[in-house]
Amino acid sequence: MNIVELKAYEMKERLLKKEISSREIIKAHLDRIKEVEGEINAFITIDEEGALSSADDIDKRLKNGEELGCLAGLPIGIKDNIMTKDIRTTAGSKMLENFISPYDATVVERIRKNHGIVLGKTNMDEFSMGGTTETSYFGNTKNPLDNTRTAGGSSGGSAAAVAAREIPLALGSDTGGSIRKPAGYCGLVGIKPTYGLVSRYGLIPLSNTLDQVGVLGRDVKDAVLMLNTISGKDTRDMSTVDSSLLNMEKIESVDSLKGMKIGLPKEFMMAEMDPKVREGMEKSLEIFKNLGADIEEISIPSLKYIWEIYHIIVSGDISSNMARFDGIRYGHRAEEYDTLDELYINSRTEGFGEGVKRRILFGTYLLSGHRGKEYYEKALRARAKVIEEFNDVFSKFDILVSPTSPDFSPKLGEERSEIYKKSESLFQVPVNIAGLCAISVPMTYGDGLPMGLQIIGDRFKEENIIKAAFGYEGMAR
């Protein structure tokens, strides 16, 4: 038996039956990391000693007949912008290269409470600013399916680690597609939950009203197992709400999607995309029809402004959020300075990468003087219009569908055209702008490379997207 080829829920079942031990599970994945990590670079930090100690504790609990949590014995990767007590949290930046968090993020607390094992911290674009995991101070992450290509980003390390069988489950964060895109590029399932379903306490923010912690797994059932663990009310994040767990047994018992109404925004289908992705999308629509769903073309007119809305809001938020990294309280501090201003300037110049500096400058420009009203406030009003139009759509439809990205994983170092970048934003960004939930599932392959199908649901209607994704997954295999 090759443990690393088992799905997460299969590992858990075998552990509870005492067919394998938690130490064997962890050891198998550590061995796998040693085998492939030098090529892939999915991790920034590995906590081998801590993981083995936790595994031994779980084996002891199992032997004593104690009740174990839903993630018992499972090795999990945590994106490196999510706080982990006593394990460094770098956000992929020199600025936090040696920062050791004094506390766990809420999502990590819940993983540990349910006896999941934090195996390490995964690579990412610096402070989540990027879409390929090539801006990381710790080097780029390669796609395990083709190591000449990117794993996507900014949660590319989490996706690559799961795809390479280094871990069965991982956490990522999604501000404008940062879980869904790498899931699509690496042939995985990635869930961006509704804003407020999962606590952001302990997440290093990029854009506070767009960020959401989510999950990556190898199939829908694995991803739901993780999502159920981390979701729910948190008094330290006032945007969170009480939520009921997704009943996977109930979802698995559904043998059709009869009566489900699916909207197909014409703005998505008119966008520039690879012909093979378009072909895969058309085949996917046939699968949904065969499952009994009703599909209707719709229009969401304000999507034509989504690129501008997103970049203005995110850049303004970056300017504000990056101000805390000043070389005083934590993070990189320059050694050479004569005045307080020089300390700030030198620390930030040395600690931030070029992409982060550009974003800070642009965001500061947008917020300064009269431009705050001219750009940022106008973008917020336009965002309200986007939300209004989605509310109208979801009063008539259960889910929407689109490709996750317009094309396949690009080569490392390849520069994408503005047309493709805007198409990608068109598919991914509206979900964050409107606070919706979405899931990416493997859709099609071209030249051996995967691409994702995105299923979008209304706020706190995760059950709809999971039901559709599970039904589609069974037919698309």
C-alpha positions as CSV (number, residue, x, y, z in Angstrom):
1,M,0.0,0.0,0.0
2,N,1.3,3.4,-1.0
3,I,0.0,5.7,1.7
4,V,0.6,8.9,-0.1
5,E,-1.7,7.8,-3.0
6,L,-4.7,7.5,-0.6
7,K,-7.2,10.3,-0.3
8,A,-7.4,12.1,3.0
9,Y,-10.7,10.4,4.1
10,E,-9.2,7.0,3.1
11,M,-6.2,7.6,5.3
12,K,-8.5,8.6,8.2
13,E,-10.6,5.5,7.8
14,R,-7.6,3.2,7.7
15,L,-6.1,4.9,10.8
16,L,-9.3,4.4,12.8
17,K,-9.4,0.8,11.8
18,K,-5.8,0.6,13.0
19,E,-4.6,-0.6,9.6
20,I,-2.0,2.1,9.6
21,S,-0.6,4.4,12.3
22,S,-0.5,8.2,12.3
23,R,3.4,8.0,12.4
24,E,3.4,5.8,9.3
25,I,1.2,8.4,7.5
26,I,3.5,11.3,8.5
27,K,6.6,9.4,7.8
28,A,5.4,8.4,4.3
29,H,4.7,12.0,3.5
30,L,8.0,13.3,4.9
31,D,9.7,10.7,2.7
32,R,7.8,11.9,-0.3
33,I,8.8,15.5,0.4
34,K,12.5,14.5,0.6
35,E,12.0,12.7,-2.8
36,V,10.4,15.6,-4.8
37,E,10.7,18.8,-2.9
38,G,14.1,19.8,-4.3
39,E,12.5,20.0,-7.7
40,I,9.1,21.5,-6.8
41,N,9.8,23.9,-4.0
42,A,6.3,23.8,-2.6
43,F,7.3,24.4,1.0
44,I,9.1,27.2,2.8
45,T,9.2,25.5,6.2
46,I,8.9,21.8,7.2
47,D,8.1,21.0,10.9
48,E,9.3,17.4,10.8
49,E,9.9,17.1,14.6
50,G,6.6,18.7,15.5
51,A,4.7,16.6,13.0
52,L,6.2,13.3,14.2
53,S,5.5,14.2,17.9
54,S,1.9,15.0,17.1
55,A,1.6,11.7,15.2
56,D,2.8,9.8,18.2
57,D,0.3,11.6,20.4
58,I,-2.5,10.6,18.1
59,D,-1.4,7.0,18.0
60,K,-1.4,7.0,21.8
61,R,-4.9,8.4,21.9
62,L,-6.1,5.8,19.5
63,K,-4.5,3.0,21.5
64,N,-6.3,4.3,24.6
65,G,-9.6,4.4,22.9
66,E,-10.0,8.2,23.1
67,E,-12.2,10.0,20.6
68,L,-10.4,11.6,17.7
69,G,-11.2,14.6,15.6
70,C,-12.3,14.6,11.9
71,L,-8.7,15.3,10.7
72,A,-7.0,12.7,12.9
73,G,-3.5,11.9,11.7
74,L,-3.7,13.8,8.5
75,P,-0.7,15.9,7.4
76,I,-1.7,19.4,6.3
77,G,0.1,22.2,4.6
78,I,-0.6,25.8,5.7
79,K,-0.1,28.7,3.3
80,D,2.7,30.8,4.7
81,N,0.5,33.9,5.3
82,I,-1.5,32.1,8.0
83,M,-0.2,32.3,11.5
84,T,1.2,29.1,13.1
85,K,2.5,29.3,16.7
86,D,6.2,28.6,17.1
87,I,6.6,28.0,13.3
88,R,7.9,30.8,11.2
89,T,5.3,32.7,9.0
90,T,7.0,34.6,6.2
91,A,4.3,35.5,3.7
92,G,6.9,34.6,1.1
93,S,8.8,37.8,1.9
94,K,12.3,38.8,3.1
95,M,10.4,41.2,5.3
96,L,9.2,38.3,7.5
97,E,12.0,35.9,6.7
98,N,12.6,35.1,10.4
99,F,9.3,35.9,11.9
100,I,8.0,33.3,14.4
101,S,4.3,33.7,15.1
102,P,3.3,33.8,18.9
103,Y,-0.1,32.4,18.2
104,D,-2.2,30.2,15.9
105,A,-4.7,31.5,13.4
106,T,-8.2,30.4,14.2
107,V,-8.2,28.0,11.2
108,V,-5.0,26.4,12.5
109,E,-6.5,26.1,16.0
110,R,-9.4,24.2,14.6
111,I,-7.2,21.9,12.6
112,R,-5.1,21.1,15.7
113,K,-8.3,20.7,17.8
114,N,-9.5,18.1,15.3
115,H,-6.1,16.3,15.5
116,G,-4.9,17.4,12.1
117,I,-1.1,17.7,11.9
118,V,0.6,20.8,10.5
119,L,3.4,19.4,8.4
120,G,4.7,22.7,7.1
121,K,4.2,26.1,5.6
122,T,3.7,26.3,1.8
123,N,5.3,28.7,-0.7
124,M,3.4,31.7,-2.0
125,D,3.7,34.9,-4.0
126,E,5.1,37.6,-1.7
127,F,2.3,38.9,0.5
128,S,-0.1,37.1,-2.0
129,M,0.8,39.7,-4.7
130,G,1.0,37.6,-7.8
131,G,-0.6,34.7,-9.7
132,T,2.2,32.3,-10.3
133,T,4.2,31.9,-7.0
134,E,7.2,33.4,-8.9
135,T,7.4,36.5,-6.7
136,S,8.3,34.5,-3.6
137,Y,11.5,35.5,-1.9
138,F,12.1,31.8,-1.4
139,G,12.1,30.9,-5.1
140,N,9.3,29.9,-7.5
141,T,7.2,26.8,-7.1
142,K,6.9,24.4,-10.1
143,N,3.9,22.6,-11.3
144,P,4.3,18.8,-10.4
145,L,2.5,17.9,-13.6
146,D,5.1,19.8,-15.7
147,N,8.0,21.3,-13.9
148,T,8.6,23.8,-16.7
149,R,5.3,25.5,-15.8
150,T,3.9,27.5,-12.9
151,A,1.6,26.0,-10.3
152,G,-0.4,29.1,-10.2
153,G,-0.8,31.5,-7.4
154,S,-0.7,33.0,-5.0
155,S,-1.5,29.7,-3.2
156,G,0.7,27.8,-5.6
157,G,2.8,26.1,-2.9
158,S,-0.3,24.6,-1.3
159,A,-1.6,23.3,-4.7
160,A,1.8,21.9,-5.8
161,A,2.2,20.1,-2.5
162,V,-1.2,18.4,-2.7
163,A,-0.7,17.5,-6.4
164,A,2.8,16.1,-5.7
165,R,1.3,13.9,-2.9
166,E,3.5,15.6,-0.3
167,I,0.3,16.3,1.7
168,P,-3.4,15.3,1.1
169,L,-4.9,18.6,2.2
170,A,-3.8,22.3,2.4
171,L,-5.1,25.7,3.3
172,G,-4.8,28.7,0.9
173,S,-6.1,32.2,0.8
174,D,-8.1,33.7,-2.1
175,T,-8.4,37.4,-2.8
176,G,-9.1,37.2,-6.5
177,G,-8.7,33.6,-7.5
178,S,-5.6,32.6,-5.5
179,I,-7.0,29.2,-4.5
180,R,-9.1,28.4,-7.6
181,K,-6.4,29.2,-10.2
182,P,-3.7,26.9,-8.8
183,A,-6.3,24.2,-8.2
184,G,-7.2,24.4,-11.9
185,Y,-3.6,24.4,-13.0
186,C,-2.7,21.4,-10.8
187,G,-5.8,19.3,-11.4
188,L,-7.2,19.7,-7.9
189,V,-10.4,20.8,-6.1
190,G,-10.2,24.2,-4.6
191,I,-12.9,25.9,-2.6
192,K,-13.2,29.7,-2.0
193,P,-15.9,29.9,0.7
194,T,-18.4,32.7,1.2
195,Y,-16.9,35.7,2.8
196,G,-17.6,35.2,6.5
197,L,-17.9,31.4,6.5
198,V,-14.2,31.0,7.6
199,S,-12.4,33.2,10.1
200,R,-9.6,35.5,8.8
201,Y,-8.1,35.9,12.3
202,G,-4.4,35.2,11.9
203,L,-4.4,35.7,8.2
204,I,-1.9,38.3,7.0
205,P,-4.2,40.6,5.0
206,L,-3.9,41.7,1.4
207,S,-7.4,43.2,1.1
208,N,-9.6,42.8,4.2
209,T,-13.0,42.7,2.4
210,L,-11.9,40.4,-0.3
211,D,-9.6,37.9,1.4
212,Q,-10.9,34.5,2.4
213,V,-9.2,31.4,3.7
214,G,-10.1,28.2,1.8
215,V,-9.0,24.7,1.0
216,L,-7.3,22.5,-1.6
217,G,-7.7,18.7,-1.9
218,R,-7.6,16.0,-4.5
219,D,-11.4,15.5,-4.7
220,V,-14.6,17.1,-3.5
221,K,-15.0,14.8,-0.5
222,D,-11.5,15.6,0.8
223,A,-12.0,19.4,0.3
224,V,-15.4,19.3,2.2
225,L,-13.8,17.4,5.1
226,M,-11.3,20.3,5.5
227,L,-13.9,23.0,5.0
228,N,-16.2,21.6,7.6
229,T,-13.3,21.7,10.1
230,I,-12.4,25.3,9.7
231,S,-15.7,27.0,9.1
232,G,-18.0,28.7,11.6
233,K,-18.3,31.7,14.0
234,D,-15.2,33.2,15.5
235,T,-15.6,36.0,18.1
236,R,-12.2,37.3,17.0
237,D,-13.5,37.9,13.5
238,M,-16.7,39.8,13.6
239,S,-17.4,39.2,9.9
240,T,-18.0,35.4,10.6
241,V,-21.3,33.8,11.1
242,D,-22.7,30.5,12.6
243,S,-22.9,27.8,10.0
244,S,-24.1,24.3,9.7
245,L,-21.7,21.6,8.5
246,L,-22.0,20.2,4.9
247,N,-23.6,16.8,5.0
248,M,-21.4,14.8,2.6
249,E,-23.3,11.6,3.0
250,K,-26.5,13.4,2.0
251,I,-24.8,15.0,-1.0
252,E,-23.3,11.6,-2.1
253,S,-26.8,10.1,-2.0
254,V,-28.1,12.5,-4.7
255,D,-28.0,10.7,-8.1
256,S,-29.0,13.7,-10.3
257,L,-29.1,17.4,-10.5
258,K,-32.7,17.5,-11.7
259,G,-34.3,20.8,-11.1
260,M,-31.0,22.7,-10.5
261,K,-31.0,25.9,-12.4
262,I,-27.6,26.9,-13.8
263,G,-26.8,30.4,-15.2
264,L,-24.2,30.8,-17.9
265,P,-23.1,34.5,-18.0
266,K,-22.6,35.4,-21.7
267,E,-19.8,37.7,-20.5
268,F,-17.8,34.6,-19.6
269,M,-18.4,32.8,-22.8
270,M,-17.5,35.9,-24.9
271,A,-14.1,36.3,-23.2
272,E,-10.8,35.3,-24.8
273,M,-9.9,31.7,-23.9
274,D,-7.9,28.8,-25.3
275,P,-9.9,26.7,-27.8
276,K,-9.4,23.6,-25.7
277,V,-10.7,25.3,-22.6
278,R,-13.8,26.4,-24.6
279,E,-14.3,22.8,-25.9
280,G,-13.9,21.5,-22.3
281,M,-16.5,24.0,-21.2
282,E,-19.0,22.9,-23.8
283,K,-18.5,19.3,-22.8
284,S,-19.0,20.3,-19.1
285,L,-22.4,21.9,-20.0
286,E,-23.5,18.6,-21.6
287,I,-22.6,16.7,-18.5
288,F,-24.7,19.1,-16.4
289,K,-27.6,18.6,-18.9
290,N,-27.2,14.8,-18.7
291,L,-27.4,15.1,-14.9
292,G,-30.8,16.8,-15.2
293,A,-29.8,20.5,-14.7
294,D,-31.5,23.3,-16.6
295,I,-29.0,25.8,-18.2
296,E,-29.8,29.3,-19.4
297,E,-27.6,32.0,-20.7
298,I,-27.8,35.2,-18.7
299,S,-26.1,38.6,-18.5
300,I,-24.3,40.4,-15.7
301,P,-23.6,43.8,-17.3
302,S,-21.4,45.3,-14.6
303,L,-18.8,42.6,-15.1
304,K,-17.2,44.7,-17.8
305,Y,-15.9,47.0,-15.0
306,I,-14.6,44.2,-12.8
307,W,-10.9,44.6,-13.7
308,E,-10.9,48.2,-12.7
309,I,-13.0,47.7,-9.6
310,Y,-10.8,45.0,-8.3
311,H,-7.4,46.6,-8.9
312,I,-8.4,50.0,-7.4
313,I,-9.8,48.3,-4.2
314,V,-6.9,45.9,-3.8
315,S,-4.2,48.5,-4.4
316,G,-5.8,50.9,-1.9
317,D,-6.0,48.1,0.7
318,I,-2.4,47.1,0.0
319,S,-1.2,50.6,0.7
320,S,-2.9,50.5,4.1
321,N,-2.1,47.0,5.1
322,M,1.6,47.1,4.2
323,A,2.1,50.2,6.4
324,R,2.5,47.9,9.5
325,F,5.8,46.5,8.1
326,D,8.0,49.4,9.1
327,G,11.1,47.8,10.7
328,I,10.0,48.8,14.2
329,R,7.7,46.2,15.7
330,Y,8.5,43.1,13.7
331,G,10.0,42.0,10.5
332,H,13.2,43.0,8.7
333,R,15.1,46.0,10.1
334,A,17.8,47.7,8.2
335,E,21.2,47.8,9.9
336,E,22.3,51.1,8.4
337,Y,20.3,54.3,9.2
338,D,20.8,57.6,11.0
339,T,17.2,58.9,11.4
340,L,13.8,57.4,12.0
341,D,12.8,58.2,8.4
342,E,15.9,56.3,7.1
343,L,15.0,53.3,9.2
344,Y,11.6,53.2,7.6
345,I,12.9,53.7,4.1
346,N,15.8,51.4,4.3
347,S,13.9,48.6,6.0
348,R,11.1,48.7,3.5
349,T,13.5,49.0,0.5
350,E,15.4,46.0,1.6
351,G,12.5,43.9,2.9
352,F,10.0,44.2,0.1
353,G,10.2,42.8,-3.4
354,E,9.8,45.0,-6.5
355,G,6.2,43.9,-7.1
356,V,5.1,44.8,-3.6
357,K,6.7,48.2,-3.8
358,R,4.9,48.9,-7.1
359,R,1.6,48.0,-5.5
360,I,2.2,50.1,-2.4
361,L,3.1,53.1,-4.6
362,F,0.1,52.7,-6.8
363,G,-2.3,52.2,-3.9
364,T,-0.9,55.2,-2.1
365,Y,-1.4,57.3,-5.2
366,L,-5.0,56.2,-5.5
367,L,-5.8,57.1,-1.9
368,S,-3.9,60.5,-1.7
369,G,-5.7,63.8,-2.0
370,H,-8.8,64.0,-4.1
371,R,-8.1,60.7,-5.7
372,G,-9.6,58.8,-2.8
373,K,-13.0,60.0,-3.8
374,E,-12.3,60.0,-7.5
375,Y,-11.1,56.3,-7.6
376,Y,-11.5,54.3,-4.4
377,E,-15.0,55.5,-3.3
378,K,-16.2,55.2,-6.9
379,A,-14.9,51.6,-7.1
380,L,-16.8,50.8,-3.9
381,R,-20.0,52.2,-5.4
382,A,-19.4,50.1,-8.5
383,R,-18.8,47.1,-6.3
384,A,-22.2,47.6,-4.8
385,K,-23.7,47.5,-8.3
386,V,-21.9,44.2,-8.9
387,I,-23.4,42.8,-5.7
388,E,-26.9,44.0,-6.6
389,E,-26.7,42.2,-10.0
390,F,-25.5,39.0,-8.5
391,N,-28.3,39.2,-5.9
392,D,-30.8,39.4,-8.8
393,V,-29.2,36.5,-10.6
394,F,-29.2,34.2,-7.6
395,S,-32.9,35.0,-7.0
396,K,-33.5,32.9,-10.2
397,F,-30.5,30.5,-10.4
398,D,-28.8,28.1,-8.1
399,I,-25.3,28.2,-9.5
400,L,-23.3,29.8,-12.3
401,V,-20.5,28.1,-14.2
402,S,-17.4,29.2,-16.1
403,P,-13.9,28.1,-16.8
404,T,-11.6,28.7,-13.8
405,S,-9.0,30.3,-16.1
406,P,-9.0,31.0,-19.8
407,D,-6.0,28.8,-20.5
408,F,-3.5,26.2,-19.2
409,S,-0.7,26.7,-16.8
410,P,1.9,29.1,-18.4
411,K,5.6,28.4,-18.6
412,L,7.7,29.8,-15.8
413,G,8.8,33.3,-16.7
414,E,6.2,33.6,-19.5
415,E,4.4,37.0,-19.7
416,R,0.7,36.8,-20.3
417,S,-1.1,39.3,-22.6
418,E,-3.4,41.9,-21.1
419,I,-6.3,40.2,-22.8
420,Y,-5.7,36.9,-21.0
421,K,-5.1,38.7,-17.7
422,K,-8.5,40.5,-18.0
423,S,-10.2,37.2,-19.0
424,E,-8.8,35.5,-16.0
425,S,-9.9,38.3,-13.7
426,L,-13.4,38.2,-15.3
427,F,-13.8,34.6,-14.3
428,Q,-12.2,34.7,-10.8
429,V,-12.5,38.2,-9.3
430,P,-16.3,38.7,-9.2
431,V,-16.6,35.9,-6.6
432,N,-14.5,38.0,-4.2
433,I,-16.0,41.3,-5.1
434,A,-19.5,40.0,-4.3
435,G,-18.4,37.8,-1.3
436,L,-19.7,34.6,-3.1
437,C,-18.6,31.0,-2.7
438,A,-17.0,29.1,-5.6
439,I,-15.3,25.8,-6.3
440,S,-12.9,24.7,-9.0
441,V,-12.9,21.1,-10.1
442,P,-10.8,19.4,-12.8
443,M,-12.5,20.0,-16.1
444,T,-10.4,19.0,-19.1
445,Y,-6.9,18.3,-20.3
446,G,-4.8,19.7,-23.1
447,D,-1.4,18.3,-24.0
448,G,-1.5,16.5,-20.6
449,L,-2.3,19.7,-18.7
450,P,-5.4,20.1,-16.5
451,M,-7.8,23.0,-16.4
452,G,-10.6,23.8,-14.0
453,L,-14.3,24.2,-14.2
454,Q,-15.6,26.9,-11.8
455,I,-19.0,26.6,-10.1
456,I,-20.2,29.7,-8.3
457,G,-22.9,29.9,-5.7
458,D,-24.8,32.5,-3.7
459,R,-23.5,33.6,-0.3
460,F,-23.6,30.8,2.3
461,K,-25.0,28.4,-0.3
462,E,-22.0,26.1,-0.3
463,E,-24.2,23.1,-0.5
464,N,-25.3,24.0,-4.0
465,I,-21.8,24.3,-5.4
466,I,-20.7,21.1,-3.6
467,K,-23.7,19.1,-4.8
468,A,-23.0,20.3,-8.4
469,A,-19.3,19.7,-8.1
470,F,-19.7,16.2,-6.7
471,G,-22.2,15.2,-9.4
472,Y,-19.9,16.6,-12.1
473,E,-16.8,15.0,-10.7
474,G,-18.5,11.6,-10.9
475,M,-19.5,12.0,-14.5
476,A,-16.2,13.7,-15.7
477,R,-13.9,11.0,-14.5
